[in-house]
Every structure is written in C-alpha cells, then in structure tokens.
Amino acid sequence: MNCEESKELLVAYFEGLLEDSEQKAVEEHLKDCPACQADLQELTGLHDRLVTNGKALAQCNLEKDVMNQVIREQNVRLKATTRATEALKIRRTIMKSPVTRIAAAAAVIIVAALGINSIMAPSVTWAQVIEPILNARTVVFDLIIGGEDSGMVSHEIVIGSRIRRTMSNMPNMTLIIDMDNARMLALDTVGKTAIYTDISGDLGDSTRSYIKFVREIITQLQDGQVEHLGEQVIDGQKAVVFVGKGHNEQVTFWADPQSARLIRVEAKIGQDFSFVMKNFEFDANVDESLVSMEVPEGYTQKENDIALGNATEEDFVESLRIWAQIIGDGTFPAAIGTEATMQQMPTLVQKVTAMQVSEEKGTRIGMSFAKGMLFHQIQESQGQWKYTGAGVKLGDASKVVFWYQPQGSQSYRVIYGDLSVKDVAEENLPK
Amino acid sequence: MSENDKFYVERCLDGHPDDFRYLVRRYQGVLLANLAGKLGSRDRAEEAAQEALVRAYFNMGKLRKPDSFFSWLLGIADNVAKEHERKDQIQRQREIVRSSLQESSGTELSQDYALESAIAELPEAYRQVILLRYYGGHSCGQIAEQLDMPLGTVTKTLSRAYAMLRESLQQQKQAEVYEV
C-alpha cells in the first residue's frame, strides 16, 4: 500500500470500518511511513478535540426552555386565533380529536325558520333565475359562513335530500346529512373514524340544507315580493340583483343578465348570522355514493350517545359555561353565534386535549358545547335575543350575559355571569 | 435513538407537542455547535438554538419531507444565525473570548471557539457530517442512513472535512500570532 491509498482509507481506519485485510494493510503501511503516522496523529488529535467539545456542548439542556416556550407560544397563538386561516395550522390536531368531529358538525347545521311577507307579482326574469334552483336534483356550491373574509368555506354537494359537506377550516372532515331520517354521519378521513349523530326533534324538523332553505324562500317569493334592484357588478361580472325580505331575514340574488344563471346568493338571518353562496353548479353529474349513509370501508365506527335535537336553555347555559371556563379561561367571549362557534372550535379542541380527559369526556364536552349553541341558532332565527357577555367574568352574578324571549312568552329569560337564569318582564330588561 | 425523526415529526403534527422534546434532545448539541462558531459565544448560541427549535416546531407543517428534518432544522438555525449576526459585535466578542480564554487557560467551560468557528465556516455538506458525528452522537453508519448516502461517501466527506478544519485552525493560529 502506498501513501495515496493509505490516506484514502485513514478515516475509515480509525473509525474501525475497514475489513480485516484492509485494516492490516493500513497498519503495515503506517509502521513504515512517518508522514502518514503524523497524519494519523493529527487526525486523532482533531478527533479528540471534536469529541471533547461535543461532550461539553452535550451537557447543555435546552429542553425545558424550548418546551416551555413552545407551550407558551402555542397558547398565545391560540388566543390570537380568531381567523380560520390560523386554525388551519393546527388542523391535524383537530382531526385527531373526536370532540370536534361532532361538535363542528353540529355547529354548522343550520336552523332556518322562514317568514317572508308576501305581496307582489313575479317578474319574468326572476322566474328564469329561480328555475334551475327549483328543478335541480343535484346542486354543488361553495358556502361562506360569515363575511367573505372569514375564510370559512364549506363545499356542499346536495343530492336530493342529502348533503355532503366539507369545510375549509376542518379539511379532513366530511359530514353527510340525511334530512329525511334526521341523521348525520361525520367522517374523519385521516383517523378513519365514523360517528352517527341523531338530529331528530325540533332540530331535524327545522333543519334544512341551505339550498332547500333558499328554495323555500324562492317558493314563497314567487307568490310574494321580490325587489328588482337593477344591475351591479359582483365577483367581477355584471349581474341583475333581486332582494327578498322576510321579517327576520333578507336574501339577495345575483344572476347573469343574459343567461339568468345564478351567480351568488347572500343571506342575512336574524341580527348577526349571514352566509354567501357561490360557484353554483346545478344538476351536476355527481355520484350518488357521495351521500351514502353507510360507514365507508376501512372506517371504524365510534359510539356517540348524545343526540343534538331538542336543545334546551339548560344546554345553552352549559355551553356558555364551557365557552367561558374552557375556551375563555374564565371570561365570556366577545361574541357568540354560528360564526364565532366555528371559529372557536379549534381552540376548544386544543384546550380539551390539554386537559387530558378521556375521549369519552372530551366528546361529551364538544357535544354539549355544540348542542347549546344550536339552541342559540334557533333563537338567532326565531326570536329576540341579545348577548352582552363580552369580557364578563364567569361567576359574576351582577352582570347580564344573555337574554332572550322564548317563543310565545310575554316575559324574557335573563342569564347572568354566574349562569343563574331569571324570568324578567320587558320593562326590566337591561338596556 | 429509539425512533427516527420522521416518527416524532409526525407525532408533533398529529397533536402531541410534547414529543417535540425528543427532537430537542437529539439535536440541541448539534445546533449549539453549529451556532456557537457562527455567533461567537455560548450564550448567544443557546439563545439562537432555542429560537431555531421553537421556529421549527411552529413551521413543522411546512416540512415537506419529515425524513429530512435535520437538514431543514439546520437551515432554520442558519437563518436565525444570520439574523442574529452583527459582524462587528461578533468580532468584538470573539476577541474578548480569546483573550479571556488565554487568561483563564480556558478549561472552565471546555469550549473551543476556534474549533467551533472553523466548523461554522465549513460548506454545508461537510458541516452536516461533522455535526452529526461529534455533536449528534451518530456513528458513520447512522450518518449514512440519515443523510441517505453510501458509507464510503460518509468517510470521504469526513476526511475532506477534517482537512478543511485543520487548514482553518492552522490559519486562525497564524492570525493570532500576528495579532499578538
């Protein structure tokens, strides 16, 4: 072996990686070559120096500091997470938890009670606009909950009385809602789990798919009043505008002036719930199996014994408690309602996960939260109510958090910061 | 070294932030070695290493290949170092450290700034191998596996890295002689 060959193998040699024969050959060469010996010595020196320094640095302990910072910052970020785009960052966390699978599902069931006032004659153009909606068997569209910049887009595939729904802030979750049988199937496409939830009762009765909801408005508008607002530019195109008003909702339609194709629908329900529908495709060729209520192959069915229908005031109080205690660390939120509920869902999951409760208990918390919020959804579309809890501390009996007028009642129900509830006459309502 | 990086990366992404600690344990020494040479003091290196780790955690979603967590982490650390770097400041600190080391004979912290800054100057491919071997506790075989290269390439890269380190240390020594 010559110096060249020996140099080549020197590192492997002192790392002990050489085969016996090569090892011996290098040793033989080293015996007779002072230059290579010196080389090896220098290499060993450098090696020792690296080892010593490596050991010194290995004594450091960043673990505690880093983990503390990660957890602290995670909390800060969660607090700042009011926008759904932020929620995307922790979406994987969410998807693993059974809590939101159900809770999120519950939060987006829409209860819509209608009361459009009827007056006027239909216009020809209006009839053209609504024709596809009334006759379509399938509809595909995007639904934006809250304002256009909320970032919460729900993609809806409607086939007959079933809906398949996927939401942008919970991308691995699919809901299939069967209106006829008041059942909902929630699928976690990552965790491969499936949960059935009963939505019968008042919820099932008054729950409509958005499209059915619009369809009903249209049917009522056909015999009634729809205001033609002329032309506008919307989503970058020219459109004719129609507005229909009920006593509790207002729905605006934009359609192509030439083809009468529906471009966009905006609905405002109650005092602060709104949604936008766009990217319509009527009678799209969509597969029936997309709305199958069977548990897909490879999915595990998980049990859930909480039904979402017939939510009561008690359920609502419980969800206020969860909101203040778990999500708000002891303070009631700035706002409640469908949009706020959806936005806060990731935070709830994160906090429940941090509480390290059993899966069963976690699911229960999520379901209770959603169920109570559904009670609020009914108020949102039916009655008079007001949320005044922003910043109120949980337990503060002197502050009013919420009041509403139950249907058919003369008096009002008032919920206080300690979650006690009292009957109050109209004149005594907090201003 | 029970589980590979990919395992822990996925655990973190699946909502187990606590498992990030295993990656911290695995790479804190490596990061410190990488940063100490760049930033000139152990305190600053620790600060930057911590920042890099936290940043890595919160950006984990952007890591396309969980297998390459280490290279990716090193990239983040380099960025953090760049941000922290104020050339003149470092220079000043290096001077201070050198003189204090000479005074106290440098045994207290057993830190070797000359060596660390030589490592910091290595081109990335060589730096990675040195960091993994001496600061990450990897054997040559494990490096081969982690960086997905043949064992022979690892020893050749090491060999070249040693040569560069020696040269760089030699130059530093001469510079000091002239300074004194």
Interface residues (C-beta under 8 A of the other chain):
Chain A: K7 E8 L10 V11 A12 E15 L17 E42 L43 L46 H47 R49 L50 V51 T52 N53 G54 K55 A56 L57 A58 C60 N61 L62 E63 D65 V66 M67 Q69 V70 I71 E73 Q74 R77 K89 I90 R92 T93 I94 K96 S97 T353
Chain B: L13 D14 G15 P17 D18 F20 R21 V24 R25 Q28 G29 L32 A33 A36 E46 A49 Q50 L53 V54 Y57 F58 G61 L109 S110 Q111 D112 L115 E116 I130 R133 Y134 Y135 G137 C140 L151 G152 T155 K156 L158 S159 Y162 L165 R166 L169
